């Protein structure tokens, strides 16, 4: 059976580094408080006029293509995961398409927040499995910092989220022990308002007004306790689902790359799976939570650092707004 495999990975983060001490100058917080609750010590925020979601995605894509030994014209389709597009419309996929010599290929945008990259990976995998496309680019890119309430009221979320982009190139697998084994996607919309950004919403009588702006409804809102409680359950469920589906034991995992939501969540999952430190990759400490970009950025860094080698069994898992959650199990 035809499968797809990751041929190349790439990432980009803005040059501006924001430390916890920098945040303490904006709101009532401190380094110890942030590290204790999230594990984050610093993060990257975009520079207006220098970084865009498109420009960051372009840099990550160029790196992924180079590592795959491919040119842009060899890509058949683009899947772009982001909840922070440069424009309200059109989506970011077409903006990336025009930046590089892709030709008039299709571009699909995915809005599944923290689970967006794995959702995108699953879509790309199906295209390659069916033979519709041979090489698909999957991108996760976000600028979250401009949507944060950087006051005392919004500190619980504004200390977490960050900016960046990651990309992978998928192509048809040539060997049996290569490629994506399965992907698993879930949602539970009953909790949508526990982590969301209400406006600008099309169902308002006026989509944009001074009253809406003054209400603060354009800021990201998060019920941190609810998200944490659901995340630790769903992470475990979807990882176990992937292992069970492929009749593999947790001990077979060579590297777990979880969505970088909170270091405490990742450590809890690691403990439950009984995985040693060298089998779990975390970079939230200096990257923060870049939403759809976290997993591809982490994959790219893990590959750079030699933590992933050919034939390794890699597990990806994510949980976020929606609520949505997902996993992917693959041989590198």
C-alpha positions as a Markdown table, in Angstrom:
| # | Residue | x | y | z |
|---|---|---|---|---|
| 1 | Unk | 0.0 | 0.0 | 0.0 |
| 2 | Unk | 1.3 | 3.5 | -0.9 |
| 3 | Unk | 2.3 | 5.6 | 2.1 |
| 4 | Unk | 3.7 | 9.0 | 2.7 |
| 5 | Unk | 6.8 | 10.0 | 4.5 |
| 6 | Unk | 8.5 | 13.2 | 5.7 |
| 7 | Unk | 11.2 | 14.1 | 3.2 |
| 8 | Unk | 12.4 | 17.4 | 4.8 |
| 9 | Unk | 11.7 | 19.7 | 7.8 |
| 10 | Unk | 12.2 | 23.4 | 8.4 |
| 11 | Unk | 11.4 | 26.2 | 10.8 |
| 12 | Unk | 11.7 | 29.9 | 11.4 |
| 13 | Unk | 11.2 | 32.0 | 14.5 |
| 14 | Unk | 11.3 | 35.8 | 14.7 |
| 15 | Unk | 14.6 | 37.4 | 15.9 |
| 16 | Unk | 12.8 | 39.3 | 18.8 |
| 17 | Unk | 13.2 | 37.3 | 22.0 |
| 18 | Unk | 10.8 | 38.2 | 24.9 |
| 19 | Unk | 11.9 | 37.0 | 28.3 |
| 20 | Unk | 9.8 | 36.5 | 31.4 |
| 21 | Unk | 11.4 | 39.6 | 32.9 |
| 22 | Unk | 10.3 | 41.5 | 29.8 |
| 23 | Unk | 6.7 | 40.4 | 30.5 |
| 24 | Unk | 7.0 | 41.5 | 34.1 |
| 25 | Unk | 7.4 | 45.0 | 32.9 |
| 26 | Unk | 4.1 | 44.8 | 31.1 |
| 27 | Unk | 1.9 | 43.0 | 33.7 |
| 28 | Unk | 1.9 | 41.8 | 37.2 |
| 29 | Unk | 3.9 | 38.6 | 36.8 |
| 30 | Unk | 7.5 | 37.3 | 37.4 |
| 31 | Unk | 9.9 | 34.7 | 36.0 |
| 32 | Unk | 9.3 | 32.2 | 38.8 |
| 33 | Unk | 5.5 | 32.4 | 38.4 |
| 34 | Unk | 5.6 | 31.8 | 34.7 |
| 35 | Unk | 8.2 | 28.9 | 34.8 |
| 36 | Unk | 6.3 | 27.1 | 37.6 |
| 37 | Unk | 3.0 | 27.2 | 35.7 |
| 38 | Unk | 4.2 | 26.7 | 32.1 |
| 39 | Unk | 7.9 | 25.9 | 32.0 |
| 40 | Unk | 8.5 | 28.8 | 29.6 |
| 41 | Unk | 11.5 | 31.0 | 30.1 |
| 42 | Unk | 11.5 | 33.0 | 26.9 |
| 43 | Unk | 9.6 | 33.1 | 23.6 |
| 44 | Unk | 9.8 | 34.8 | 20.2 |
| 45 | Unk | 7.4 | 37.6 | 19.1 |
| 46 | Unk | 7.2 | 39.0 | 15.6 |
| 47 | Unk | 8.5 | 42.5 | 14.6 |
| 48 | Unk | 5.9 | 44.5 | 12.8 |
| 49 | Unk | 7.1 | 45.5 | 9.3 |
| 50 | Unk | 9.6 | 42.6 | 9.3 |
| 51 | Unk | 7.7 | 39.4 | 10.0 |
| 52 | Unk | 4.4 | 38.2 | 8.6 |
| 53 | Unk | 2.8 | 34.7 | 8.8 |
| 54 | Unk | 3.7 | 34.4 | 5.1 |
| 55 | Unk | 7.3 | 35.5 | 5.4 |
| 56 | Unk | 7.9 | 33.1 | 8.3 |
| 57 | Unk | 6.2 | 30.3 | 6.4 |
| 58 | Unk | 8.4 | 31.0 | 3.4 |
| 59 | Unk | 11.6 | 30.8 | 5.4 |
| 60 | Unk | 10.5 | 27.5 | 7.0 |
| 61 | Unk | 9.5 | 26.1 | 3.6 |
| 62 | Unk | 12.8 | 27.1 | 1.9 |
| 63 | Unk | 14.6 | 25.2 | 4.7 |
| 64 | Unk | 12.4 | 22.1 | 4.4 |
| 65 | Unk | 12.7 | 22.0 | 0.6 |
| 66 | Unk | 16.5 | 22.3 | 0.9 |
| 67 | Unk | 16.7 | 19.5 | 3.4 |
| 68 | Unk | 14.4 | 17.4 | 1.1 |
| 69 | Unk | 16.6 | 18.1 | -1.9 |
| 70 | Unk | 13.7 | 19.5 | -3.8 |
| 71 | Unk | 12.7 | 22.6 | -5.7 |
| 72 | Unk | 9.4 | 24.5 | -5.2 |
| 73 | Unk | 8.1 | 23.5 | -8.6 |
| 74 | Unk | 8.2 | 19.9 | -7.6 |
| 75 | Unk | 5.5 | 20.4 | -4.9 |
| 76 | Unk | 2.0 | 19.4 | -6.0 |
| 77 | Unk | -0.2 | 20.9 | -3.2 |
| 78 | Unk | 0.0 | 23.1 | -0.1 |
| 79 | Unk | -1.7 | 22.6 | 3.2 |
| 80 | Unk | -1.4 | 25.6 | 5.5 |
| 81 | Unk | -2.5 | 25.5 | 9.1 |
| 82 | Unk | -3.0 | 28.8 | 10.9 |
| 83 | Unk | -5.5 | 30.6 | 13.0 |
| 84 | Unk | -3.7 | 34.0 | 12.5 |
| 85 | Unk | -3.7 | 34.6 | 8.8 |
| 86 | Unk | -2.2 | 37.8 | 7.3 |
| 87 | Unk | -5.6 | 38.6 | 5.8 |
| 88 | Unk | -9.2 | 37.8 | 6.9 |
| 89 | Unk | -9.6 | 36.6 | 3.4 |
| 90 | Unk | -7.9 | 35.0 | 1.4 |
| 91 | Unk | -6.2 | 32.3 | 3.4 |
| 92 | Unk | -2.5 | 32.1 | 3.9 |
| 93 | Unk | -2.0 | 29.2 | 1.5 |
| 94 | Unk | -2.3 | 31.3 | -1.6 |
| 95 | Unk | 0.0 | 34.0 | -0.1 |
| 96 | Unk | 2.7 | 31.4 | 0.3 |
| 97 | Unk | 2.0 | 30.0 | -3.1 |
| 98 | Unk | 2.8 | 33.4 | -4.7 |
| 99 | Unk | 6.0 | 33.8 | -2.7 |
| 100 | Unk | 7.8 | 30.8 | -4.2 |
| 101 | Unk | 7.9 | 29.2 | -7.7 |
| 102 | Unk | 5.2 | 26.7 | -7.0 |
| 103 | Unk | 3.1 | 27.1 | -10.1 |
| 104 | Unk | -0.6 | 27.2 | -10.0 |
| 105 | Unk | -1.0 | 24.4 | -7.5 |
| 106 | Unk | -3.9 | 24.1 | -5.0 |
| 107 | Unk | -3.7 | 25.6 | -1.5 |
| 108 | Unk | -5.8 | 24.5 | 1.4 |
| 109 | Unk | -6.1 | 26.4 | 4.7 |
| 110 | Unk | -6.8 | 24.6 | 8.0 |
| 111 | Unk | -8.1 | 26.4 | 11.2 |
| 112 | Unk | -7.8 | 23.8 | 13.9 |
| 113 | Unk | -5.5 | 25.8 | 16.1 |
| 114 | Unk | -3.0 | 23.7 | 18.2 |
| 115 | Unk | -4.1 | 20.5 | 16.4 |
| 116 | Unk | -3.9 | 22.2 | 13.0 |
| 117 | Unk | -0.6 | 20.8 | 11.9 |
| 118 | Unk | -1.5 | 17.1 | 12.6 |
| 119 | Unk | -4.9 | 17.7 | 10.9 |
| 120 | Unk | -2.9 | 19.1 | 7.9 |
| 121 | Unk | -0.5 | 16.2 | 8.0 |
| 122 | Unk | -3.5 | 13.8 | 7.9 |
| 123 | Unk | -5.0 | 15.6 | 4.9 |
| 124 | Unk | -1.7 | 15.5 | 3.0 |
| 125 | Unk | -1.2 | 11.9 | 3.9 |
| 126 | Unk | -4.6 | 11.0 | 2.3 |
| 127 | Unk | -3.7 | 12.9 | -0.9 |
| 128 | Unk | -0.5 | 10.9 | -1.3 |
| 129 | Unk | -2.0 | 7.6 | -0.3 |
| 130 | Unk | -4.6 | 7.9 | -3.0 |
| 131 | Unk | -2.1 | 8.9 | -5.6 |
| 132 | Unk | -3.7 | 12.2 | -6.3 |
| 133 | Unk | -0.4 | 14.0 | -5.4 |
| 134 | Unk | 3.2 | 12.9 | -5.0 |
| 135 | Unk | 4.7 | 15.7 | -2.9 |
| 136 | Unk | 2.7 | 17.9 | -0.5 |
| 137 | Unk | 3.9 | 20.8 | 1.6 |
| 138 | Unk | 2.4 | 21.1 | 5.1 |
| 139 | Unk | 3.0 | 24.3 | 7.0 |
| 140 | Unk | 2.0 | 25.5 | 10.5 |
| 141 | Unk | 2.6 | 29.2 | 11.1 |
| 142 | Unk | 1.3 | 31.7 | 13.6 |
| 143 | Unk | 1.6 | 35.3 | 14.9 |
| 144 | Unk | -0.2 | 35.1 | 18.2 |
| 145 | Unk | 1.5 | 37.9 | 20.1 |
| 146 | Unk | -0.6 | 40.6 | 18.4 |
| 147 | Unk | -3.8 | 39.0 | 19.7 |
| 148 | Unk | -2.8 | 38.8 | 23.3 |
| 149 | Unk | -4.2 | 40.9 | 26.2 |
| 150 | Unk | -0.9 | 42.1 | 27.7 |
| 151 | Unk | -2.6 | 43.5 | 30.8 |
| 152 | Unk | -2.9 | 41.9 | 34.2 |
| 153 | Unk | -6.3 | 40.5 | 33.2 |
| 154 | Unk | -4.8 | 38.6 | 30.3 |
| 155 | Unk | -1.6 | 37.4 | 31.8 |
| 156 | Unk | -2.5 | 33.8 | 32.1 |
| 157 | Unk | -2.6 | 33.4 | 28.3 |
| 158 | Unk | -0.2 | 36.2 | 27.2 |
| 159 | Unk | 2.7 | 34.6 | 28.9 |
| 160 | Unk | 2.2 | 31.3 | 27.0 |
| 161 | Unk | 1.7 | 32.1 | 23.3 |
| 162 | Unk | 4.4 | 33.0 | 20.8 |
| 163 | Unk | 5.2 | 33.3 | 17.1 |
| 164 | Unk | 6.9 | 31.1 | 14.5 |
| 165 | Unk | 6.6 | 28.8 | 11.6 |
| 166 | Unk | 7.4 | 25.2 | 10.7 |
| 167 | Unk | 7.1 | 23.2 | 7.5 |
| 168 | Unk | 7.4 | 19.6 | 6.3 |
| 169 | Unk | 7.5 | 18.1 | 2.8 |
| 170 | Unk | 5.7 | 14.9 | 2.4 |
| 171 | Unk | 6.4 | 12.4 | -0.4 |
| 172 | Unk | 5.6 | 8.8 | -1.3 |
| 173 | Unk | 7.4 | 6.3 | 0.9 |
| 174 | Unk | 9.8 | 3.8 | -0.8 |
| 175 | Unk | 10.4 | 1.4 | 2.0 |
| 176 | Unk | 8.1 | -0.6 | 4.2 |
| 177 | Unk | 9.5 | 0.8 | 7.4 |
| 178 | Unk | 9.1 | 4.4 | 6.4 |
| 179 | Unk | 6.2 | 6.8 | 6.5 |
| 180 | Unk | 3.0 | 7.6 | 8.3 |
| 181 | Unk | 1.3 | 4.6 | 9.8 |
| 182 | Unk | -1.9 | 6.4 | 10.9 |
| 183 | Unk | -3.4 | 9.6 | 12.0 |
| 184 | Unk | -6.3 | 10.1 | 14.5 |
| 185 | Unk | -8.5 | 13.2 | 14.6 |
| 186 | Unk | -11.1 | 14.3 | 17.2 |
| 187 | Unk | -13.2 | 17.2 | 18.3 |
| 188 | Unk | -15.6 | 18.2 | 21.1 |
| 189 | Unk | -17.2 | 21.6 | 20.3 |
| 190 | Unk | -19.1 | 21.7 | 23.7 |
| 191 | Unk | -16.0 | 23.4 | 25.1 |
| 192 | Unk | -15.3 | 25.8 | 22.2 |
| 193 | Unk | -15.6 | 28.9 | 24.4 |
| 194 | Unk | -13.0 | 27.6 | 26.9 |
| 195 | Unk | -10.3 | 28.7 | 24.5 |
| 196 | Unk | -11.3 | 31.1 | 21.8 |
| 197 | Unk | -11.1 | 34.5 | 20.2 |
| 198 | Unk | -14.7 | 35.8 | 19.7 |
| 199 | Unk | -14.2 | 38.6 | 17.2 |
| 200 | Unk | -14.2 | 39.6 | 14.5 |
| 201 | Unk | -17.2 | 37.3 | 14.0 |
| 202 | Unk | -19.5 | 37.3 | 11.0 |
| 203 | Unk | -22.6 | 36.8 | 13.0 |
| 204 | Unk | -22.5 | 40.2 | 14.7 |
| 205 | Unk | -24.8 | 42.9 | 13.3 |
| 206 | Unk | -21.6 | 45.0 | 12.8 |
| 207 | Unk | -18.5 | 43.0 | 12.3 |
| 208 | Unk | -16.2 | 45.8 | 13.5 |
| 209 | Unk | -17.1 | 48.7 | 15.8 |
| 210 | Unk | -15.6 | 50.8 | 18.6 |
| 211 | Unk | -17.9 | 49.0 | 21.1 |
| 212 | Unk | -16.6 | 45.6 | 20.0 |
| 213 | Unk | -13.0 | 46.8 | 20.2 |
| 214 | Unk | -13.5 | 48.4 | 23.6 |
| 215 | Unk | -15.2 | 45.2 | 24.9 |
| 216 | Unk | -11.9 | 43.2 | 24.6 |
| 217 | Unk | -13.6 | 40.5 | 22.5 |
| 218 | Unk | -10.7 | 40.6 | 20.0 |
| 219 | Unk | -8.3 | 39.2 | 22.6 |
| 220 | Unk | -7.7 | 35.5 | 23.1 |
| 221 | Unk | -9.6 | 34.1 | 26.1 |
| 222 | Unk | -8.6 | 30.9 | 27.8 |
| 223 | Unk | -9.9 | 28.9 | 30.8 |
| 224 | Unk | -6.5 | 27.5 | 31.8 |
| 225 | Unk | -7.8 | 25.0 | 34.3 |
| 226 | Unk | -10.3 | 23.5 | 32.0 |
| 227 | Unk | -7.9 | 23.3 | 29.1 |
| 228 | Unk | -5.3 | 21.5 | 31.3 |
| 229 | Unk | -7.8 | 19.0 | 32.7 |
| 230 | Unk | -9.1 | 18.0 | 29.3 |
| 231 | Unk | -5.6 | 18.1 | 27.7 |
| 232 | Unk | -4.0 | 15.5 | 29.9 |
| 233 | Unk | -6.9 | 13.1 | 29.3 |
| 234 | Unk | -7.1 | 13.6 | 25.5 |
| 235 | Unk | -3.4 | 13.5 | 25.0 |
| 236 | Unk | -3.2 | 10.1 | 26.5 |
| 237 | Unk | -6.2 | 8.8 | 24.8 |
| 238 | Unk | -5.1 | 9.8 | 21.3 |
| 239 | Unk | -1.6 | 8.5 | 21.8 |
| 240 | Unk | -2.9 | 5.1 | 23.0 |
| 241 | Unk | -5.3 | 5.0 | 20.1 |
| 242 | Unk | -2.5 | 5.4 | 17.6 |
| 243 | Unk | -0.4 | 2.7 | 19.3 |
| 244 | Unk | -3.4 | 0.3 | 19.6 |
| 245 | Unk | -4.4 | 0.9 | 16.0 |
| 246 | Unk | -0.9 | -0.2 | 14.9 |
| 247 | Unk | -0.6 | -3.0 | 17.5 |
| 248 | Unk | 2.5 | -1.3 | 19.0 |
| 249 | Unk | 3.5 | -0.9 | 22.7 |
| 250 | Unk | 4.4 | 2.5 | 24.2 |
| 251 | Unk | 8.0 | 1.1 | 24.6 |
| 252 | Unk | 8.3 | 1.1 | 20.8 |
| 253 | Unk | 8.2 | 4.9 | 20.7 |
| 254 | Unk | 11.7 | 6.3 | 19.8 |
| 255 | Unk | 10.5 | 10.0 | 20.1 |
| 256 | Unk | 7.3 | 11.6 | 21.3 |
| 257 | Unk | 6.9 | 15.2 | 20.0 |
| 258 | Unk | 3.9 | 16.7 | 21.8 |
| 259 | Unk | 2.3 | 20.0 | 21.0 |
| 260 | Unk | 4.1 | 22.5 | 23.1 |
| 261 | Unk | 1.1 | 23.7 | 25.2 |
| 262 | Unk | 2.6 | 23.6 | 28.7 |
| 263 | Unk | 5.7 | 21.8 | 30.0 |
| 264 | Unk | 3.7 | 20.4 | 32.9 |
| 265 | Unk | 1.3 | 18.6 | 30.4 |
| 266 | Unk | 4.2 | 17.1 | 28.5 |
| 267 | Unk | 5.9 | 15.9 | 31.6 |
| 268 | Unk | 2.6 | 14.3 | 32.9 |
| 269 | Unk | 2.2 | 12.5 | 29.5 |
| 270 | Unk | 5.9 | 11.4 | 29.7 |
| 271 | Unk | 5.4 | 10.0 | 33.1 |
| 272 | Unk | 2.2 | 8.1 | 32.2 |
| 273 | Unk | 3.9 | 6.6 | 29.1 |
| 274 | Unk | 7.0 | 5.8 | 31.2 |
| 275 | Unk | 9.3 | 7.4 | 28.6 |
| 276 | Unk | 12.8 | 8.5 | 29.5 |
| 277 | Unk | 13.8 | 12.1 | 28.9 |
| 278 | Unk | 15.7 | 11.3 | 25.7 |
| 279 | Unk | 12.4 | 10.0 | 24.1 |
| 280 | Unk | 10.4 | 13.2 | 24.6 |
| 281 | Unk | 11.2 | 16.4 | 22.8 |
| 282 | Unk | 10.3 | 19.7 | 24.3 |
| 283 | Unk | 11.3 | 23.2 | 23.3 |
| 284 | Unk | 8.5 | 25.2 | 25.0 |
| 285 | Unk | 11.1 | 26.5 | 27.4 |
| 286 | Unk | 12.5 | 29.0 | 24.8 |
| 287 | Unk | 9.9 | 28.9 | 22.1 |
| 288 | Unk | 6.6 | 29.2 | 24.0 |
| 289 | Unk | 3.3 | 27.9 | 22.5 |
| 290 | Unk | 3.3 | 28.7 | 18.8 |
| 291 | Unk | -0.1 | 26.9 | 18.2 |
| 292 | Unk | -0.1 | 25.2 | 14.8 |
| 293 | Unk | 3.7 | 25.8 | 14.4 |
| 294 | Unk | 4.8 | 24.0 | 17.6 |
| 295 | Unk | 5.1 | 20.5 | 16.2 |
| 296 | Unk | 6.8 | 21.2 | 12.9 |
| 297 | Unk | 9.2 | 23.6 | 14.7 |
| 298 | Unk | 10.0 | 20.9 | 17.3 |
| 299 | Unk | 10.4 | 18.3 | 14.6 |
| 300 | Unk | 12.8 | 20.5 | 12.7 |
| 301 | Unk | 14.9 | 21.2 | 15.8 |
| 302 | Unk | 14.9 | 17.5 | 16.9 |
| 303 | Unk | 16.1 | 16.5 | 13.5 |
| 304 | Unk | 18.8 | 19.2 | 13.6 |
| 305 | Unk | 20.0 | 18.0 | 17.0 |
| 306 | Unk | 20.2 | 14.4 | 15.8 |
| 307 | Unk | 17.4 | 13.2 | 18.1 |
| 308 | Unk | 15.5 | 11.6 | 15.1 |
| 309 | Unk | 17.2 | 9.2 | 12.8 |
| 310 | Unk | 16.0 | 7.1 | 9.9 |
| 311 | Unk | 13.7 | 4.2 | 11.0 |
| 312 | Unk | 12.7 | 5.8 | 14.3 |
| 313 | Unk | 9.1 | 5.5 | 15.4 |
| 314 | Unk | 7.9 | 9.0 | 16.1 |
| 315 | Unk | 4.6 | 9.9 | 17.7 |
| 316 | Unk | 3.0 | 13.3 | 17.3 |
| 317 | Unk | 0.2 | 14.5 | 19.6 |
| 318 | Unk | -1.8 | 17.7 | 20.0 |
| 319 | Unk | -4.7 | 19.2 | 21.9 |
| 320 | Unk | -6.2 | 22.7 | 21.7 |
| 321 | Unk | -9.0 | 25.1 | 20.9 |
| 322 | Unk | -12.2 | 23.5 | 19.7 |
| 323 | Unk | -11.6 | 21.4 | 21.6 |
| 324 | Unk | -9.7 | 19.4 | 19.0 |
| 325 | Unk | -7.0 | 16.7 | 19.5 |
| 326 | Unk | -5.0 | 14.5 | 17.2 |
| 327 | Unk | -2.1 | 12.1 | 16.9 |
| 328 | Unk | 0.1 | 10.7 | 14.2 |
| 329 | Unk | 2.4 | 7.7 | 14.3 |
| 330 | Unk | 5.2 | 7.4 | 11.7 |
| 331 | Unk | 8.5 | 5.8 | 10.9 |
| 332 | Unk | 11.1 | 8.5 | 10.0 |
